[in-house]
């Protein structure tokens, strides 16, 4: 749930009702509250009980097309979001609408790379899960492909998106081959 500052909570009665069960814990501490008294709510501030206490500088990135991925995965799960979805702490976003990057990230070459750098829960080659923290993802060496190659991979990714992932094996294989070639594999 994300209610930024200035939102008219009364326009969202279901959300207001849901949040109301935690209103005491969500109330900002009054500025004149005595330090000798216990406070159950949040730190002092100019926000209302249903608003976030500190403005999130990147919240507008959620409204835009972006790449999303889970914290923990046993295979590539990078997805493209155009709905304005928000993630919680179990998912991350890459705030770019780049289908070429999506294709590269979902390639088997990148998954093999990540298996060597990410923290692993279990055996990565036997169904174990990788911890896809931003510290690892941000260090992936993305190949600098030509415009022609970027467009070709992007078109294949778009075909997979249009098909909603159904019967995409041939396109995924071609993406894998193209990405591997970019890495000289």
N, C-alpha and C positions, 0 to 999 in steps of 0.2 A: 504494500500500500504506500503510495507516495502522494502527499498533499503539500504542494509547494506554497510558499507565502503568497497571500493575497487571494487564494482560491475561495470561492463562495461555497462553503461546505453544505449550505442548505440546498444547493442545486443537486446534491448527491446524497439523498436521504439514506440510502442503503449503506453507503460508506460511513456516513456520520453515525448511524446506529451501530455499525460494527466497531468503530473506533471508540464509541462512547463507553464501552465496557472497560476501557483502560484510561478513561479521562483523568482520574486522579494521578495515575503514574505519568501521564502525558502533560499535565499542567506545568508551565514554567514557574520556578520559584519566584515569589514576589521579591523585588529588589530590597525591600525593607525587612525581609524575614530575619528574625533573630538567629544568630549562629548557634545559640544554645538549644534551639528547637530542631527536632528531626524533620526532614522534608522528604516526602515520598515521590515527588515529581522530578522533573528535569531541571537543568541549570537555568538560571535567570536569563531572560532575553525578551525581545520585543515581539516574539512570535505567539500565535494563539495555540491552544492545547492540541489542535489537530494538524498544525503545520510542522514541517521539519524545523529543527532548531537552528541549523546552520545551512545556509543556501548551498546546494550542490552545484558547483560550477558547470558540471558536464551534463546536467539533466536534459538539456535540449537535444543531446546526441541520441537519446532514446527515441525521440519523435522521428528521427530520420532513418533512411535505409542503412543497415549495418550488418556486420557479421557477428553472430553470437556463438558462444561455445560453452560447454560445461566445465566445471572445475575438474571433475574426475570422469574419465572415459576409457573404455577398453578398445575403442576404434575411433577413427576420425569422426567428429560430430560437429564440425563447423557448419553453420547454417546461415542463410540469408533472411533477414527480417525486414519486411516493408510495412509492418502493421503498427509500429510504434510501441512494441512490447517492451516492458521493463524486466530486468533480471534482478534476482536477489543475490546474496553472497555465494550462491552455488553456480552462478553463471557469470560470464564476462562478455564484454562487447569490444569490437574493434570498429570504431565509428567511421567507417568508410564504405561506400557502395561499390566495391571493387570485385567484380565477378572473376577477374583473373586471379586476384589474391585468394578468393574463395576456392578456386580450382587448385591452386598450388597447395593451400593448407590442407585440403582433403586428399591430396595425392598420397600414394603409398610411400613415395620417397620421403615426404615430410614425416609421416608416421614412423618410419624407420629412424629418422633423425631424432624425433622426440623420444623414442624408446631409449636412446642413448644419453639423453640429457635431463629428462624429467624424473622426478621422484616416482617410484613405482610401488604400487600396492600389490604384492604377489609377484608372479613371473610374467613379464610383459608379453612373452611369446606363448604363454599357456593360459590366456584369459585374464591375466592381471590387468589392473587399471593404472593409467597414468594420471598424475596430478598436473593438470595443464595450467599452472600458475602463469601470470603475466610475465614474470621474470624469465621464464623459459620461452614463451611465445614471442616475446619482443626480441629475442636473439636469433630467431630463425633467419637464416640467410635467404632472402627472396631473390631469385634470379632476375636480372635486368634484361627482360626479353624485348625483342623488336615489337613494334606496333602490330605487325602482321601476326606474330605468334601470340601476343596478348589478346588480340581480337579473336583468333581461332579458339583459344582456350575459353575465353569469355562466352563465345557462342555455344560451345559444348556445355558449359555450366548452365547457360540459360535453357538449353534443351532439357537438361535434368530437372531444373526448377519448374519448367512448364509441364513436365511429365509427373511432377510431384514425387520424384524418386522412383517411379515404377518403370521397370524394364530399361534401366539406364546403363546396364553393364557394358555395352559396347562403347558408349560415350565416355564412361568412367575409365575404361581401359585406354582409350585414346588420350584422355587427359593425363593419365599416369605416364604413358609413353612420351608425350610431349614434355611433361615436367621433368622426367628422368633425363631426356635429351638436353634440356636446358642446364641441368646440373652436370652434364657430361657423363652420365651413368649408362 
